[in-house]
Amino acid sequence: AKAWHLISRPTGLPTMANFALRDLPDAPLESDQLRVRNLWLSVDPYMRGRMNDAKSYAASFQIDQPMTGGAIGEVIESRLDGFAPGDLVLHMGGWRDGGVIGLDMMPNKLPAAALAAGMTPQTFLHNMGLTGGTAWIGLLRIAAAKPGDVVFVSAAAGAVGSAVVQIAKAREMTVIGSAGGAEKCTWVSALGADAVIDYKGGPVLPALAAALQKLGKGGVDVYFDNVGGEHLDAAFATASDFARFAICGMIDVYNDGKAQEMKYLIRAIPARIRMEGFIYTDQFIDCMEEFYADMGALIAGGAVTMRETVHDGLEATPQAFLGLFSGDNIGKMLVRL
Ligand code: NDP
């Protein structure tokens, strides 16, 4: 098997020179291990933080070590109870085409019933996994969004954002989505958003204010932040009283860590804004059953769908990852092996 290794720490936007594809040693299985052939790899913005040496919520990648991340694999050989050849598993041994997976890679069998009902395996890397779970937890638990709320979501044509749009519409909220470019905005509208802002077409705040006015709404009740910067400031400027901000991500500053100017932060006081950052894994265990039942029903009923942007072959993994920062993806960015 082969795996991408991080060979130097990026400054700014990573380049191909930070990565190398290397052979993995072919070891016999020990107890509690699986050998898998990977079918799908996830690339996610949080992986950029893991390329730094700084302490964060996800452990740093180590130099000259194989990188990890969400993946779907097929079991080839098993010395782990409950797993047999042919089983499809979700695990953390991504950025590679397969190999030995131990308990540290958190293997979980995909539910046979969902697969039999026609759900694709890679759905567990998006709507039924990390990005769908993040959308669901952030919107419904952290922001406590309820029917009638006006929800503003940035990166609305991405994996998390597009799930937020659809869950919010299924719960009878008014949704304003922001995305870069006409094609993405058309798709976000098709998902049901009541208004869409193309943030590449001009400043966010006037566009957001105009969208609120056109919808006859006084302000943003819930802001789901995937971007930070100008989007977050526009949300401060337009927040209704007692607005809730779910701070999910700030991709605008992942590469350069630049200062974010917040001209309207002071509105947190008169508007009594509650702002809460959250990490999917902290909340997930607590609400897992409710999430799977609710999201499974939304997907089965057609209320929540996903578009996938697929790169083929292990070699394409770094390009797929880098594409997240230039907006190359519509919906979930995936690598198919
Ligand atoms: P996406 O599928 O949304 O891909 C990233 C998108 O971000 C791009 O397609 C691009 O879309 C947009 N983008 C990139 N750079 C900028 C920029 N400078 N300004 C505005 N938009 C930008 O990724 P995910 O759905 O996986 O993740 C979305 C966010 O959620 C990220 O911030 C991520 O870190 C966060 N996240 C947080 C989790 C948590 O537990 N807190 C868990 C999972 C994700 P466009 O073309 O529209 O610019």
Boltz pocket constraint, residues with backbone or C-beta under 6 A from the ligand:
constraints:
  - pocket:
      binder: B
      contacts: [[A, 43], [A, 44], [A, 45], [A, 46], [A, 130], [A, 131], [A, 134], [A, 155], [A, 156], [A, 157], [A, 158], [A, 159], [A, 160], [A, 161], [A, 178], [A, 179], [A, 180], [A, 181], [A, 184], [A, 225], [A, 226], [A, 227], [A, 247], [A, 248], [A, 249], [A, 250], [A, 251], [A, 252], [A, 253], [A, 278], [A, 279], [A, 280], [A, 281], [A, 323], [A, 324], [A, 325], [A, 326], [A, 327], [A, 328], [A, 329], [A, 330], [A, 331], [A, 332], [A, 333]]
      max_distance: 6.0
